[in-house]
């Protein structure tokens, strides 16, 4: 799941895609990417609250779906407001996936009597190795493909994120005690 969830084919070509395919000025492209990063920071706590209050599985699946839809819409929109909306959707998706799978994995291991937190650290370490290896491959392939077509790496990322969203439906969320606090109380 982590491999598809980090379909970063887009990463080496995003700036070029925005400046060459969407014909933005370099400063406009950088502002757009900055808005994405700012959106992730602002939405991180509310995204975590959704995962904690409702379901980490739901949060991850919705997040991957939004990331896929955001990149898909990024390839379609030509107007600045559409591009801003696309980046907002991607940042919302990122904030919903951030930490939800690790939390889900931790609680699953914690709920199992025979598994320990040491085992969790072992699983996380292995997951990170696989993640960084897949990132290197996705980024290299995205850059290579981007030489010929700057839109295709974004489209491949859409496919990867949608596969990750489908795979989250296979996850089993451990039983958990949910609080009766409202959403706003939860994030504050």
C-alpha positions in Angstrom: 0.0 0.0 0.0 2.8 2.4 0.9 4.3 1.9 -2.6 1.2 3.0 -4.4 0.4 5.7 -1.8 3.7 7.4 -2.6 3.3 7.5 -6.4 5.6 10.4 -6.8 6.0 10.2 -10.6 4.9 13.9 -10.5 7.6 15.2 -8.2 10.5 15.8 -10.7 8.2 17.3 -13.3 5.7 19.4 -11.4 7.5 22.7 -11.8 8.1 22.1 -15.5 4.5 20.9 -16.0 3.2 24.1 -14.5 5.6 26.4 -16.4 5.6 24.7 -19.8 2.3 22.8 -20.1 0.2 25.2 -18.1 2.3 28.2 -19.2 2.6 29.8 -15.8 5.4 32.2 -15.0 8.0 30.6 -12.8 7.0 32.8 -9.9 3.3 31.7 -10.3 4.3 28.0 -10.3 6.3 28.5 -7.2 3.4 30.3 -5.5 1.1 27.4 -6.5 3.5 24.8 -5.0 3.8 27.0 -1.9 0.1 27.1 -1.5 0.0 23.3 -1.6 2.6 23.2 1.1 0.8 25.7 3.2 -2.4 23.8 2.7 -0.8 20.6 4.0 0.5 22.5 7.1 -2.9 24.1 7.9 -5.0 21.0 7.2 -2.6 18.6 9.1 -4.4 18.8 12.5 -7.9 18.7 11.1 -6.9 15.8 8.9 -5.6 13.9 11.9 -8.8 14.7 13.8 -10.8 13.1 11.0 -8.6 10.0 11.3 -8.9 9.9 15.1 -12.6 10.8 15.3 -14.0 8.7 12.5 -11.6 6.2 11.0 -8.0 6.0 9.9 -9.0 3.7 7.2 -11.6 6.1 5.9 -9.1 9.0 6.2 -6.4 7.2 4.2 -8.8 6.0 1.5 -10.4 9.4 1.2 -7.0 11.1 1.2 -5.6 8.9 -1.6 -8.8 9.5 -3.6 -8.5 13.2 -3.2 -4.8 13.2 -4.2 -5.7 11.3 -7.3 -8.6 13.6 -8.1 -6.4 16.6 -7.4 -3.7 15.5 -9.8 -6.3 14.5 -12.4 -7.9 18.0 -12.2 -4.5 19.6 -12.3 -4.0 18.1 -15.8 -7.4 19.4 -17.0 -7.6 22.9 -15.6 -6.0 25.8 -17.4 -7.3 28.8 -15.4 -5.4 29.9 -12.3 -8.3 29.3 -10.0 -8.8 25.8 -11.2 -5.1 25.1 -10.6 -5.3 26.6 -7.1 -8.4 24.4 -6.4 -6.5 21.3 -7.7 -3.5 22.0 -5.4 -5.9 22.5 -2.4 -7.5 19.1 -3.2 -4.1 17.5 -3.3 -3.1 19.2 0.0 -6.3 18.1 1.6 -5.6 14.5 0.4 -2.1 14.7 1.8 -3.3 15.9 5.2 -5.8 13.0 5.4 -3.2 10.3 4.6 -0.5 11.8 6.7 0.1 9.5 9.7 -3.2 7.6 9.3 -1.7 4.4 8.1 1.1 4.4 10.7 -1.5 5.0 13.4 -3.6 2.2 12.0 -0.6 -0.1 11.9 0.4 0.8 15.5 -3.0 0.2 16.9 -3.3 -3.2 15.0 0.0 -4.3 16.4 -0.9 -3.0 19.9 -4.2 -4.8 19.9 -2.5 -8.1 19.1 -1.3 -9.8 22.3 1.7 -11.5 20.7 3.1 -8.5 18.9 5.1 -5.7 20.7 6.1 -2.1 20.1 9.5 -3.5 19.2 7.8 -5.3 16.4 6.1 -2.1 15.3 9.5 -0.4 15.1 10.7 -3.3 13.0 7.7 -3.0 10.6 8.1 0.8 10.3 11.8 0.4 9.5 11.1 -2.1 6.8 8.3 0.0 5.4 10.5 3.0 5.3 13.2 1.1 3.3 10.6 -0.1 0.8 9.1 3.4 0.7 12.4 5.2 -0.1 13.3 2.5 -2.6 10.0 3.0 -4.4 10.3 6.8 -4.2 13.7 6.6 -5.9 12.1 4.5 -8.7 9.0 6.7 -9.1 11.0 9.9 -9.2 13.6 8.5 -11.7 10.8 7.1 -13.9 8.8 10.4 -13.6 11.8 12.4 -14.7 12.6 10.1 -17.5 9.0 10.0 -18.8 8.7 13.8 -18.3 11.4 14.3 -20.9 8.9 13.1 -23.5 5.5 14.1 -21.9 5.1 16.3 -18.8 1.5 15.3 -18.2 2.0 11.5 -18.2 3.9 11.4 -14.8 0.9 13.2 -13.2 -1.5 10.8 -14.8 0.6 7.8 -13.6 0.4 9.3 -10.1 -3.4 9.4 -10.4 -3.4 5.7 -11.1 -1.1 5.0 -8.2 -3.2 7.0 -5.7 -6.4 5.4 -6.9 -4.9 1.9 -6.5 -3.8 2.9 -2.9 -7.4 4.1 -2.2 -8.7 0.7 -3.3 -6.2 -1.1 -1.3 -7.2 0.8 1.9 -10.6 -0.9 1.6 -8.8 -4.2 2.4 -7.4 -2.9 5.7 -9.0 -4.0 8.9 -9.3 -1.2 11.5 -8.9 -2.5 15.1 -11.6 -1.8 17.6 -11.1 1.5 19.1 -12.9 3.7 21.7 -14.0 6.8 20.0 -14.6 10.0 21.9 -18.0 11.7 22.1 -16.4 15.1 21.5 -17.4 17.0 18.5 -15.0 17.6 15.6 -14.1 21.2 16.7 -13.5 20.1 20.3 -11.3 17.3 19.0 -9.0 19.5 17.0 -8.8 22.2 19.7 
